[in-house]
Amino acid sequence: MGSIQLSGVEKWFGDLQVIKGIDLAIEDGEFVIFVGPSGCGKSTLLRLISGLEETSRGSIAIDGKDVTAEPPSGRGLSMVFQSYALYPHMSVRENVGFGLKTAGVPKAEIERKVSAAAEVLKLDDYLDRRPKALSGGQRQRVAIGRAIVREPKAFLFDEPLSNLDAALRVEMRFEIARLHKALGTTMIYVTHDQVEAMTLADKIVVLQGGVIEQVGSPRELYERPYNLFVAQFIGSPKMNILPCSVSGDRFDLKGHGGGHYPHADAQPEAKKIGIRPEHITVVAPDEGHVQGTVEVAEYLGADTYLYVALDGLETILVRTDGSGQINEGERIGLAFDETRMHFFSDDGRAIRG
């Protein structure tokens, strides 16, 4: 079992409060990812769960047992850090089993657990190598193997892929997803990369300034963000935001035309609209919701990203099919998918019908 419950958790460093009353339930077997910008408190929150930081207020329970005052060794968790922290003079086999050896586990049991972890992580052929003979991805798998053999209630990952190059990050994302499916153990994972969050998580926790902005599945956060912060943090490229006004059941984009406003009876009134780059279609220069000039066209193969300077408005980003040919300096119109538009109040809250 590996359920974790945080109730009113706070963390103070002197007069500075970095975690501001977090309530969060993590179910057994869930893959939960903490995301947010640098300094939002995601790594601190992970360290509070692990016991590496002392909780200032509130409580942390694992499988219903209050562990707030327990040291890390008493919580039954395993942590994988950004740094591999492998012993260079030891083989992979010795690195993976070292924690068990120091705990006095019998040699036969260590060998069994190391072999099982190596099979899961596809390290069988590397057990007699030393870390210097491994790639970055292989070293990270060894660090994960060292955590697996402890058979923890939950795994805690603190930005484990940030030292890897882009290709290895993609490979290791797949490895970690496969590992979670194979083990079924609770995993809590910290990253600043929302692509990792979207591809790996059962549940994403979006943090900002020491508070939770929203908790939900990747699809929920993408399709129904609670506020402007979540709307622009989740999704790559990020959501475009434009000012608007509302009259009855119509919205207007600063005199550029508008369309149907689906929340006519909602309060407060919408002041901004959000539209994702992939929900915009290029049309003829005199058509669509807005018109503008292509400033930059970034060809990426399958996609082309267009930076379009709108007439009387700011520059927005449009994601188009890479098979088309649109040139810099070209005049175009842009039509928004009104079924995929988001509306926000002046204070940034999403407006729902």
C-alpha positions as CSV (number, residue, x, y, z in Angstrom):
1,M,0.0,0.0,0.0
2,G,1.2,3.5,-0.7
3,S,-1.6,6.1,-0.1
4,I,-0.4,9.5,1.1
5,Q,-2.4,12.2,2.8
6,L,-1.2,15.8,3.3
7,S,-3.4,17.9,5.7
8,G,-2.7,21.6,6.1
9,V,1.0,21.2,5.4
10,E,3.1,24.3,5.8
11,K,6.9,24.9,5.6
12,W,8.6,28.0,7.0
13,F,12.3,28.9,6.6
14,G,12.5,31.5,9.3
15,D,10.0,34.3,8.4
16,L,9.7,33.0,4.8
17,Q,6.7,30.6,4.2
18,V,7.3,28.5,1.1
19,I,4.5,25.9,1.5
20,K,1.2,27.5,2.4
21,G,-1.3,25.0,3.8
22,I,-1.3,22.1,1.3
23,D,-4.2,19.6,1.4
24,L,-3.6,16.6,-1.0
25,A,-4.7,13.0,-1.2
26,I,-2.6,10.6,-3.2
27,E,-4.1,7.1,-3.8
28,D,-2.2,3.9,-3.7
29,G,-0.7,3.1,-7.1
30,E,-1.2,6.6,-8.5
31,F,1.5,8.4,-10.6
32,V,1.3,11.9,-9.3
33,I,3.4,14.8,-10.8
34,F,4.2,18.1,-9.1
35,V,4.8,20.8,-11.7
36,G,5.3,24.6,-11.5
37,P,7.9,27.3,-12.2
38,S,11.1,27.5,-10.3
39,G,10.6,28.5,-6.7
40,C,7.0,27.3,-6.6
41,G,7.7,24.8,-3.8
42,K,7.4,21.5,-5.6
43,S,10.8,20.1,-4.5
44,T,10.3,21.3,-1.0
45,L,6.9,19.5,-0.9
46,L,8.5,16.3,-2.1
47,R,11.2,16.6,0.6
48,L,8.5,17.2,3.3
49,I,6.9,13.9,2.2
50,S,10.2,12.1,2.3
51,G,11.1,13.5,5.7
52,L,14.2,15.2,4.4
53,E,12.6,18.5,5.5
54,E,10.8,19.0,8.8
55,T,7.1,20.0,8.5
56,S,6.4,23.3,10.2
57,R,2.6,22.8,10.5
58,G,0.1,20.2,9.4
59,S,0.4,16.5,9.1
60,I,1.5,13.8,6.6
61,A,0.1,10.3,6.7
62,I,1.2,7.2,4.8
63,D,-1.3,4.4,4.7
64,G,-3.3,6.1,7.4
65,K,-0.4,6.4,9.8
66,D,0.8,9.8,10.8
67,V,4.5,10.0,9.9
68,T,5.0,13.8,10.3
69,A,7.6,13.3,13.1
70,E,9.1,10.1,11.5
71,P,12.7,10.3,10.1
72,P,13.1,9.3,6.4
73,S,14.1,5.8,7.3
74,G,10.8,5.2,9.1
75,R,8.5,6.2,6.2
76,G,9.1,3.3,3.8
77,L,9.8,5.5,0.8
78,S,12.6,5.5,-1.8
79,M,13.9,8.7,-3.4
80,V,15.6,9.1,-6.8
81,F,17.4,12.4,-7.2
82,Q,18.6,14.5,-10.2
83,S,22.1,13.3,-9.3
84,Y,22.7,9.6,-9.8
85,A,25.1,9.5,-6.7
86,L,26.5,6.1,-7.7
87,Y,29.7,4.7,-6.2
88,P,32.3,4.8,-9.0
89,H,34.4,2.0,-7.5
90,M,31.4,-0.4,-7.3
91,S,29.8,-2.5,-10.1
92,V,26.2,-1.9,-11.0
93,R,25.3,-5.1,-9.0
94,E,27.1,-3.7,-5.9
95,N,25.5,-0.2,-6.3
96,V,22.0,-1.6,-6.6
97,G,22.4,-3.8,-3.6
98,F,24.5,-1.6,-1.4
99,G,21.6,-0.3,0.7
100,L,20.4,-3.8,1.4
101,K,23.9,-4.9,2.3
102,T,24.3,-2.1,4.9
103,A,20.9,-3.0,6.3
104,G,22.2,-6.5,7.0
105,V,20.0,-8.3,4.4
106,P,21.2,-11.8,3.7
107,K,23.4,-12.2,0.6
108,A,21.0,-14.6,-1.2
109,E,18.1,-12.2,-0.7
110,I,20.2,-9.3,-2.0
111,E,21.1,-11.3,-5.1
112,R,17.4,-12.2,-5.7
113,K,16.2,-8.6,-5.4
114,V,19.1,-7.1,-7.5
115,S,18.4,-9.7,-10.3
116,A,14.6,-8.9,-10.2
117,A,15.3,-5.1,-10.4
118,A,17.8,-5.6,-13.2
119,E,15.3,-7.6,-15.2
120,V,12.6,-4.9,-14.9
121,L,15.1,-2.2,-15.9
122,K,16.8,-4.2,-18.6
123,L,20.2,-4.0,-16.8
124,D,21.0,-7.7,-16.9
125,D,23.9,-7.2,-19.3
126,Y,25.5,-4.4,-17.3
127,L,25.5,-5.8,-13.7
128,D,29.3,-6.2,-13.7
129,R,30.1,-2.8,-15.3
130,R,31.1,0.2,-13.3
131,P,29.3,3.5,-13.7
132,K,31.9,5.1,-15.9
133,A,31.2,2.5,-18.5
134,L,27.5,3.4,-18.6
135,S,25.5,6.1,-20.5
136,G,23.6,8.7,-18.6
137,G,20.3,6.9,-19.1
138,Q,21.8,3.6,-17.9
139,R,23.2,5.3,-14.8
140,Q,19.7,6.7,-14.0
141,R,18.3,3.3,-14.3
142,V,20.9,2.0,-11.8
143,A,19.8,4.8,-9.4
144,I,16.2,3.7,-9.9
145,G,17.2,0.0,-9.4
146,R,18.7,1.0,-6.1
147,A,15.3,2.3,-5.1
148,I,13.4,-0.6,-6.4
149,V,15.2,-3.3,-4.3
150,R,14.0,-1.6,-1.1
151,E,10.4,-2.4,-2.2
152,P,9.1,0.9,-0.9
153,K,5.5,2.0,-0.4
154,A,6.1,4.9,-2.8
155,F,8.8,6.2,-5.1
156,L,9.8,9.9,-5.0
157,F,11.5,11.3,-8.1
158,D,13.1,14.8,-7.9
159,E,13.7,15.9,-11.5
160,P,15.4,12.6,-12.4
161,L,15.8,13.4,-16.1
162,S,17.1,16.9,-16.1
163,N,20.7,15.8,-16.5
164,L,19.9,13.9,-19.7
165,D,19.9,15.1,-23.3
166,A,16.7,15.4,-25.2
167,A,16.8,12.0,-26.8
168,L,17.6,10.2,-23.6
169,R,14.8,12.1,-21.8
170,V,12.3,10.7,-24.2
171,E,13.7,7.2,-23.8
172,M,13.7,7.5,-20.0
173,R,10.1,8.8,-19.9
174,F,9.1,5.6,-21.6
175,E,11.2,3.5,-19.2
176,I,9.6,5.2,-16.1
177,A,6.1,4.8,-17.5
178,R,6.8,1.1,-18.2
179,L,8.2,0.7,-14.7
180,H,5.1,2.2,-13.1
181,K,2.9,-0.2,-15.1
182,A,5.1,-3.2,-14.1
183,L,5.3,-2.4,-10.4
184,G,2.0,-0.6,-9.7
185,T,3.7,1.3,-6.9
186,T,2.7,4.8,-6.0
187,M,5.1,7.4,-7.6
188,I,5.4,11.1,-6.9
189,Y,7.5,12.9,-9.5
190,V,8.7,16.5,-9.5
191,T,9.5,18.3,-12.8
192,H,9.4,21.8,-14.3
193,D,8.8,20.1,-17.7
194,Q,5.0,20.1,-18.4
195,V,5.6,17.7,-21.3
196,E,6.9,15.1,-18.8
197,A,3.8,15.8,-16.6
198,M,1.4,15.4,-19.5
199,T,2.9,12.1,-20.8
200,L,3.5,10.3,-17.5
201,A,0.9,11.4,-14.8
202,D,-2.3,9.9,-13.7
203,K,-2.8,13.1,-11.7
204,I,-1.0,16.5,-12.0
205,V,-0.6,18.9,-9.1
206,V,0.1,22.5,-10.4
207,L,1.9,24.6,-7.8
208,Q,2.6,28.3,-7.8
209,G,3.9,30.4,-4.8
210,G,3.6,27.5,-2.4
211,V,-0.1,26.8,-3.1
212,I,-1.9,24.3,-5.3
213,E,-3.5,26.0,-8.3
214,Q,-5.3,22.9,-9.6
215,V,-5.2,19.1,-9.3
216,G,-6.5,16.9,-12.1
217,S,-5.7,14.5,-14.9
218,P,-3.6,15.8,-17.8
219,R,-6.8,16.0,-20.0
220,E,-8.7,17.9,-17.3
221,L,-6.0,20.5,-16.9
222,Y,-5.6,20.9,-20.6
223,E,-9.3,21.1,-21.4
224,R,-10.7,22.8,-18.3
225,P,-8.0,24.9,-16.5
226,Y,-9.2,26.7,-13.4
227,N,-7.4,30.0,-14.1
228,L,-5.0,31.8,-16.4
229,F,-1.9,30.5,-14.7
230,V,-2.8,26.8,-15.3
231,A,-4.1,27.6,-18.8
232,Q,-0.8,29.0,-19.9
233,F,1.4,26.6,-17.9
234,I,-0.2,23.4,-19.3
235,G,0.1,22.9,-23.0
236,S,2.9,23.3,-25.4
237,P,3.1,25.8,-27.0
238,K,1.2,27.7,-24.4
239,M,-2.3,29.2,-24.7
240,N,-2.7,32.6,-26.4
241,I,-4.5,35.2,-24.3
242,L,-6.3,38.2,-25.8
243,P,-8.5,41.0,-24.3
244,C,-12.2,40.9,-25.1
245,S,-15.5,42.5,-24.2
246,V,-18.9,40.9,-23.8
247,S,-22.3,42.0,-24.7
248,G,-25.1,39.5,-24.0
249,D,-24.3,36.3,-25.8
250,R,-21.6,37.8,-28.0
251,F,-17.9,38.5,-27.4
252,D,-15.8,41.1,-29.2
253,L,-12.1,41.2,-29.8
254,K,-11.4,44.9,-29.5
255,G,-13.4,45.8,-32.6
256,H,-12.0,42.9,-34.6
257,G,-15.2,41.0,-34.7
258,G,-16.1,38.2,-32.3
259,G,-18.5,35.3,-31.9
260,H,-20.9,33.5,-29.6
261,Y,-20.3,33.9,-25.9
262,P,-21.6,30.7,-24.1
263,H,-21.6,32.1,-20.6
264,A,-24.1,35.0,-20.9
265,D,-25.6,34.4,-17.4
266,A,-22.3,33.8,-15.7
267,Q,-20.6,36.3,-13.3
268,P,-18.2,37.9,-13.3
269,E,-18.0,39.0,-17.0
270,A,-15.2,37.8,-19.2
271,K,-12.4,40.2,-19.9
272,K,-10.0,37.8,-21.7
273,I,-10.2,34.9,-24.0
274,G,-7.8,32.0,-24.3
275,I,-7.2,30.0,-27.5
276,R,-4.5,27.3,-27.9
277,P,-2.3,27.5,-31.0
278,E,-3.6,24.2,-32.3
279,H,-7.2,25.5,-32.2
280,I,-6.6,28.3,-34.7
281,T,-7.1,27.8,-38.5
282,V,-5.4,30.0,-41.1
283,V,-8.0,31.5,-43.6
284,A,-8.0,34.2,-46.2
285,P,-6.7,37.6,-45.2
286,D,-10.2,39.2,-45.1
287,E,-11.8,36.3,-43.1
288,G,-11.7,34.8,-39.6
289,H,-11.9,36.4,-36.2
290,V,-8.7,38.4,-36.6
291,Q,-6.2,39.3,-39.3
292,G,-2.5,39.9,-39.1
293,T,1.0,39.5,-40.6
294,V,3.3,36.5,-40.2
295,E,6.4,37.8,-38.4
296,V,8.2,34.4,-38.0
297,A,7.5,30.9,-39.5
298,E,9.2,28.1,-37.7
299,Y,9.2,24.9,-39.7
300,L,9.5,21.8,-37.5
301,G,8.6,19.0,-40.0
302,A,5.2,17.8,-38.9
303,D,4.2,21.3,-37.7
304,T,4.9,24.9,-38.5
305,Y,4.6,27.5,-35.8
306,L,3.5,30.9,-37.0
307,Y,4.1,34.1,-35.0
308,V,1.4,36.4,-36.2
309,A,1.3,40.2,-35.4
310,L,-2.4,40.9,-35.2
311,D,-3.8,44.2,-36.3
312,G,-4.3,46.4,-33.2
313,L,-3.5,43.5,-30.9
314,E,-0.4,41.6,-29.8
315,T,1.5,38.8,-31.5
316,I,0.0,35.3,-31.1
317,L,1.3,31.8,-31.9
318,V,-0.5,29.5,-34.4
319,R,0.3,25.8,-34.8
320,T,-0.3,24.6,-38.4
321,D,0.3,21.5,-40.5
322,G,4.0,21.4,-41.6
323,S,2.9,20.4,-45.2
324,G,1.6,23.9,-45.9
325,Q,3.7,26.9,-47.1
326,I,3.1,30.2,-45.4
327,N,5.8,32.8,-45.7
328,E,7.1,35.5,-43.4
329,G,5.5,38.8,-44.2
330,E,2.3,37.2,-45.6
331,R,-1.1,38.6,-44.6
332,I,-3.5,36.0,-43.2
333,G,-6.8,35.7,-41.4
334,L,-7.2,33.5,-38.3
335,A,-10.4,31.6,-37.4
336,F,-10.7,30.4,-33.8
337,D,-12.5,27.2,-32.9
338,E,-15.2,28.6,-30.7
339,T,-15.9,25.3,-29.1
340,R,-12.3,25.2,-27.7
341,M,-12.1,28.8,-26.5
342,H,-11.6,29.7,-22.8
343,F,-12.9,32.8,-21.0
344,F,-11.4,34.5,-18.0
345,S,-12.3,37.3,-15.6
346,D,-10.1,40.2,-14.8
347,D,-8.6,38.4,-11.8
348,G,-7.7,35.4,-14.0
349,R,-10.4,32.9,-13.0
350,A,-11.9,30.7,-15.7
351,I,-15.6,31.4,-16.4
352,R,-17.8,28.4,-16.6
353,G,-21.4,28.2,-17.9
